[in-house]
């Protein structure tokens, strides 16, 4: 076997990095000074966030990626914190930090040859991005500005795939999961518990009054959102964190971590959304199932795990009437969850409504094979004068936005994502492989939910890393056989 050659950085490249750091510091300092003088506070905060991450990328790009993910997790609350000082802005430069970072790193990956179209998943994602770029110019969405804004919701998340594929190894994915996401999930859960019991902090209440986000519920009983822009993204973050911990429990037999899993799940329950609860139970059952020796045992183990999970959930919900509390926020959320989950099969259940929206999205996508435009199913449509038509599910939304070509391409991408995940798990039986399967399971039908700025970036970053890890395994196997 030929030994690997380890290349050390040359003195020229080190000097170049040092000069880039100095240049970034000087330009950033001058820009920040000017913006403060001109009282452009949000832009000043944007520069203050961006320059350190640029400097970190020049030193260690992987840590810069971790820092950017951490920023995306807290970004929504950072925007809210600024309200008492500078007011609220729907078009906020802070929203552009993540997309700019993803664009620059993806472009750098292609320019340096790190990003290659050497796997089926890579080729289909490249095709999907090309279709989406064309759909930016679809006049049916209400104008080019809607299409450009739609690219922020659909194309930017896919760029994170190339970032993960180019720069992250299996060790990096583990660091992201257990040294970035889990600590931040603990902090987010504490904030969520505070909001669940005591309500929003003053600046968050001010944002609620300005934004008029009625989906969170009436004043005084709003759903907790923690650091995120929506309760939906907060719930997804909690269940993904639960799945990541559950992978450690299953592989390392670290049963005390189940207490932390329960800590996340109780707060997720208090959010009041049924979908995340159902998905995390099904995902954890599937994670336990794939521990079986072969695929033949997976179905039986999965069915048993699901029965146990559902039985435990039903028993827990039936204990709800015996719980008494004077906290109106808690009682409202608990009763909402209990009624929704126990009555999921009844007439008028929200389950049927969501399913109907998804079916309608597919039907409308097939009826309009050229698509309605990239931004037509995003917040950008209503914001910039278009007609919003979201079906609340990424698979059918892509059909609506990009028509048959894009819808089919995205479904092929989903197929290869799942296939790659399963094959990687079968080959390695590693905790990382199991954790990524848990991540994908918890985020199913929301993999390309571009409005969830942090979660969509995390999903596609990890999918890119997964594809690279699986490709490296195949290359290693082929060298051994030779």
Order of alpha helices (4+ residues) and beta strands (2+ residues): alpha-alpha-alpha-alpha-alpha-alpha-alpha-alpha-alpha-alpha-alpha-alpha-alpha-alpha-alpha-alpha-alpha-alpha-alpha-alpha
